[in-house]
Amino acid sequence: MKQQAFEALHQTSWEAFEALLRDGQGPAAPSDADLKELPRRYRLVCHHLALARERGYAAGLVDRLNGLALRGHQRLYGVRQGALSGALRFFTQFPRTVRKRWRAMALAALVFYGPAVALTFGAKANPEIAYLIEDPVSLASMESMYQSDHKAFGRSGESDTDVQMFGFYIWNNIRINFQVFASGLLAGLGSLFFLFWNGAHGGAVAGYLTHQGLGRNFWSFVATHSALELTSLVIAGGAGLLLGQALLFPGRRSRSQALRRAAKEGLILAMGSALMDVGAAGIEAFWSSSALIPVAVKLSAAGGLWTLVLGYFALAGRGRRDADA
Amino acid sequence: MIDTVRTVETPEGIALELRPAGPVPRAMAWALDMLIRISIYLAAGMGLALLGGAGGGILLILVFLLEWFYPVLFEALWEGRTPGKRALGLQVLMEDGRPEGWGPAMLRSLLMFVDFLPALYGAGLVAMLTGREGRRIGDLAAGTVVVHAPQPPPRQPILAGAARPILPPAPLSLEEQRAIAAFAERAPGLTPERAQELADLLEPLTGMTGAGGVARLQAMAAGIRGERP
């Protein structure tokens, strides 16, 4: 059959298929016409594409059929996902993934808390050590911030600066988590570096301030939001280590296959850690910094939140069978 | 055809062709998206400046959301295209030709940070230039590929009736017929000088040079396509 006769014969069928593709766009449920007509017409277009290639019709026609078939393929095999059910499932999927990858989490926690604890005690005993990590200017500004019983660092409920700090924490802390995760692609080294550095930095400041007698102010400030902030950083770091592991030790898969699998899990972990950081930013800006809340209340809230966070990761989503876990 | 083509076999047993995009159109799309984001920041910044410190906080949240989620929202909801990609005719697809969903869009955005390293998307560029299909590191991890989207409007039938169809003077192989048909399709988009230069190569077949040769090739293409006088 010559090309022109072929085009004349099937032109209306292709146009009908195009109309189906156009009409069915959007998130609405597929109509009856979609369910019945689309697969049939799609197979027809596939058939015509194969014929057109085989018979050597002009490139323009082959391209057009290829484009039609591609769009049909996307409609037929693309996934429609319910946003709400996906969001609900996430709250059990996240802790399950953390538990499943507990080795990476444990390594990340070790690399973070190891230097943090060591430097806290080190700098508390001998503040000189803090100067190895921090420059004197920023230590001095930290010191003045936490001095004089809440006055300077505890903003007594000026909503203006609270919102400002909330925005800053969101922008800064979640960005750090995402970077800790992504830099795991550098054979895991990026994540390890960020974890170690953040741990060392935090430990040095904490130990130094405690030595200067500002422990009460400092610890009551950080105790609550650190439950979310530090845990989320460790999780993001562990997720990055999964990426590095996939590249270094792909096992029986090709490196790219291993990477794609690890990235899927890593994404769940990174998004979970970002959500936790939103909570941490809210607490840090509106609760931790408030000078109106007594220290005892802050510390008991901190104990409650730490229990809640650890309990969530230990228990949530257990006992339910899930295909993807 | 010397284009880069990725073929994807579908369950129906046909091979779909995807045309991966190279660094240049992708960089242009990125620059366009960047311009759009910067203008949003400027506009929002002017408005939020009235709110003082709180405005600064809100602006930082806006920057955070747009820097990380601008491509995600557009790609997941708008057929794998940010405004910049749409302007350049690009589209993000899964490796097997399916549409990109939320997960891969999010991964591409998060891992953009590594593509940026050590400076100005150096790692991403190296990945794109060393691979066959121009994929940056984020694409490799998410299993996506950026392609030139198939143009939805079908091309006009080539000069139907413009030239009196004739048959080639000698039997032509399939390849030769395709070459002539492809020439007739592309001729309207070429400068007349270039079209004549190409047609002159076939002077032994057409027996003419210059504009006459072009017209004769188009007539032959019409004949090959099956038009009858």
Interface residues (C-beta under 8 A of the other chain):
Chain A: M1 K2 Q3 Q4 A5 F6 E7 E18 Y42 R43 C46 L49 A50 G56 Y57 A58 A59 G60 D63 R64 N66 G67 A69 L70 R71 H73 Q74 Y77 G78 V79 Q81 G86 S159 D160 T161 V163 Q164 M165 F166 G167 F168 I170 W171 I174 R175 F178 Q179 F181 A182 S183 L185 L186 G190 L243 S256 L259 R260 A263 K264 G266 L267 A270 M271
Chain B: T10 P11 E12 G13 I14 L16 E17 L18 G52 G53 A54 G56 G57 I58 L59 L60 I61 V63 F64 W68 L93 G97 R98 P99 G101 W102 G103 M106 L107 L110 L111 M112 F113 V114 L117 I137 L140 A141 A142 G143 P150 Q151 P152 P154 R155 P157 I158 L174 E175 Q177 R178 A181 A182 A184 E185 A221 I224 R225 G226 E227
